[in-house]
Amino acid sequence: MESISAKVLRSIRRKGRGYVFTPEDMLSFGSRAAIDQALSRLARKGEIRRLGRGIYDYPKITERLGPLSPAPEAVAEALARTEGAQLQTSGARAANALGLTTQVPARLTFLTDGTPRSRRVGRQIIELKRAAPRKLRGAGTTAGTVLQALRYLGAERVDEGVIRHLSRILTARDKRELRSLMSAAPGWARSAVEQVVTDISARSGRRKASKHDNQRTNG
């Protein structure tokens, strides 16, 4: 009969390198005590890595650098998963991820409807902060990330350049999702969202054509 350790390892390997998990993710294979023992055994053998209290990963490995640090998002997702909570990236990180700022936030903060908590993983502190439901609309989607970025930037910094950049990088599906979340956007941002989800290149072309027609008429 296959041991609990073998079942757990097989499940982890199916997820692939970079997978971050907690004992709760493995409870289908045995009791909490048995899972804790299995994970401790696998960590001692070097099959998995213990990142901190109650959290592990199956690290990505490179020939030059060896085991890589886990993605902060993967750690936050694993923590939120323990209680089935939603997870949304914070505004500063959202703006950076979308290429709207070059500033990398020093503290890795995520919003959740679950228990607030923080966890040190290596040199990083990953914080889950409880947020109002409206700030969790679109959690886990690119559209939700856009709303977070707009909130972070504020009305003064959301200009035509930001709108053009977002309109260019978002897929048609992202734009449909963003339009469906319009009511969750701050009042000042709804015009910007409308412009992002509209084909602004076509509107720009129409403006140029109109200007050209006016010049011909005036000529």
C-alpha positions in Angstrom: 0.0 0.0 0.0 1.3 3.5 -0.9 2.4 5.5 2.1 1.0 8.9 3.0 4.4 10.5 2.2 4.4 8.9 -1.2 0.9 10.1 -2.0 1.7 13.6 -0.8 4.9 13.8 -2.8 3.1 12.6 -6.0 0.4 15.2 -5.5 3.1 18.0 -5.1 5.0 16.9 -8.1 1.9 17.0 -10.2 1.5 20.7 -9.3 5.0 21.4 -10.6 8.0 23.4 -9.5 7.1 26.7 -7.7 4.0 25.2 -6.0 3.5 26.6 -2.4 1.3 24.8 0.0 0.2 24.2 3.6 -0.6 21.0 5.5 -4.3 21.9 4.9 -3.8 21.3 1.2 -2.9 17.7 1.9 -5.6 16.6 4.3 -7.3 14.4 1.8 -4.4 12.0 2.3 -4.6 11.6 6.1 -5.0 13.2 9.5 -3.3 16.5 10.3 -0.8 14.7 12.5 0.0 12.2 9.7 0.4 15.0 7.2 2.7 17.0 9.4 4.9 13.9 9.9 4.9 13.3 6.1 5.9 16.9 5.3 8.6 16.9 7.9 10.0 13.7 6.5 9.9 15.0 2.9 11.6 18.3 4.0 14.4 16.4 5.8 15.0 14.4 2.6 15.2 17.6 0.5 12.1 16.7 -1.6 10.3 19.9 -0.5 11.4 23.0 1.4 10.0 24.4 4.6 9.5 28.1 4.2 8.2 28.9 7.6 5.7 27.7 10.2 3.1 25.6 8.4 4.1 26.5 4.8 6.2 24.7 2.3 7.1 24.7 -1.4 8.4 22.5 -4.2 11.0 25.0 -5.3 12.1 25.9 -8.8 15.8 25.2 -9.2 18.3 26.6 -11.6 21.8 25.3 -12.3 23.4 28.6 -11.5 21.4 29.8 -8.5 20.0 26.6 -7.0 16.6 26.8 -5.3 14.8 30.0 -6.1 12.6 32.1 -3.7 8.9 31.4 -4.0 6.7 34.0 -5.8 5.0 36.2 -3.1 1.7 35.7 -4.8 2.0 31.9 -4.5 2.7 32.2 -0.7 -0.2 34.6 -0.2 -2.5 32.3 -2.2 -1.5 29.3 -0.1 -2.2 31.2 3.2 -5.6 32.4 1.9 -6.5 28.9 0.7 -6.3 27.6 4.3 -9.7 29.2 5.0 -11.1 29.6 1.5 -10.6 33.3 1.5 -10.4 35.7 -1.4 -7.1 37.4 -2.3 -6.4 40.6 -4.1 -3.1 42.2 -4.8 -2.5 45.6 -3.1 -2.5 48.9 -5.1 1.2 49.5 -5.2 2.0 46.0 -6.3 -0.8 46.1 -8.9 0.5 49.3 -10.4 4.0 47.8 -10.6 2.8 44.5 -12.1 0.9 46.3 -14.8 3.9 48.4 -15.8 2.4 51.7 -14.5 5.1 52.4 -12.0 8.7 51.2 -11.6 8.6 51.4 -7.9 8.7 48.0 -6.2 6.8 48.1 -2.9 9.0 47.2 0.1 6.2 45.4 1.9 4.3 42.7 0.1 0.7 43.3 1.0 -2.4 41.5 -0.2 -6.0 42.2 0.5 -8.3 39.4 1.8 -11.7 38.8 3.4 -10.1 36.2 5.6 -7.9 36.4 8.7 -5.3 39.2 8.7 -1.9 37.8 9.1 1.8 38.2 8.1 4.4 35.6 7.4 8.2 36.0 7.0 9.6 34.0 4.1 13.3 34.4 3.8 13.9 38.2 3.8 10.4 39.0 2.7 7.4 39.8 4.9 4.1 38.9 3.2 1.1 40.5 4.8 -2.6 39.7 4.3 -4.7 42.6 5.2 -8.5 42.5 5.7 -10.3 44.8 3.2 -13.9 45.9 2.4 -15.8 43.7 -0.1 -15.8 46.3 -2.8 -12.0 46.3 -2.9 -12.1 42.5 -3.5 -14.3 42.7 -6.5 -12.5 40.9 -9.3 -10.1 39.2 -6.9 -7.6 37.1 -8.7 -8.3 38.6 -12.2 -6.4 41.1 -14.3 -9.5 43.3 -14.2 -9.4 43.4 -10.4 -5.7 44.2 -10.5 -6.5 47.2 -12.8 -9.0 48.6 -10.3 -6.4 48.3 -7.5 -3.8 50.1 -9.6 -6.2 52.9 -10.5 -7.1 53.4 -6.8 -3.4 53.5 -5.9 -2.5 56.0 -8.6 -5.5 58.3 -7.8 -7.2 60.8 -10.1 -4.2 63.1 -10.5 -2.0 60.4 -12.0 -4.5 58.6 -14.1 -3.9 60.4 -17.4 -4.1 59.6 -21.1 -0.8 57.8 -21.0 -2.1 55.4 -18.3 -5.3 54.8 -20.2 -3.5 54.1 -23.4 -1.1 51.7 -21.7 -3.9 49.7 -20.1 -5.9 49.6 -23.3 -2.9 48.3 -25.1 -2.0 45.5 -22.7 -5.4 44.2 -21.7 -7.0 41.4 -23.7 -10.6 41.6 -25.0 -11.6 39.3 -22.2 -9.9 41.5 -19.6 -11.7 44.5 -21.0 -15.1 42.7 -20.8 -14.4 41.8 -17.2 -13.2 45.3 -16.4 -16.5 46.7 -17.8 -18.5 44.3 -15.6 -16.6 45.7 -12.6 -17.4 49.3 -13.4 -19.6 49.8 -10.4 -16.7 48.8 -8.1 -14.5 51.5 -9.4 -14.2 54.9 -7.5 -16.5 57.5 -9.0 -13.7 59.5 -10.5 -12.2 56.4 -12.2 -15.3 55.3 -14.1 -14.6 57.6 -17.0 -11.0 56.2 -17.2 -12.3 52.6 -17.1 -14.8 53.4 -19.9 -11.9 54.8 -22.0 -9.7 51.7 -21.3 -12.4 49.3 -22.4 -13.2 51.2 -25.5 -11.1 50.9 -28.6 -9.2 54.1 -28.1 -7.1 53.6 -31.2 -10.2 53.7 -33.3 -11.4 56.8 -31.5 -8.0 58.4 -32.0 -8.2 57.5 -35.7 -11.7 59.1 -35.9 -10.3 62.3 -34.2 -7.5 62.5 -36.7 -9.9 62.0 -39.6 -12.2 64.6 -38.3 -9.3 67.1 -37.9 -8.2 66.3 -41.4 -11.7 66.9 -42.8 -11.9 70.2 -40.9 -8.6 71.3 -42.4 -9.8 70.5 -45.9 -13.1 72.3 -45.3 -11.3 75.4 -43.9 -8.8 75.2 -46.8 
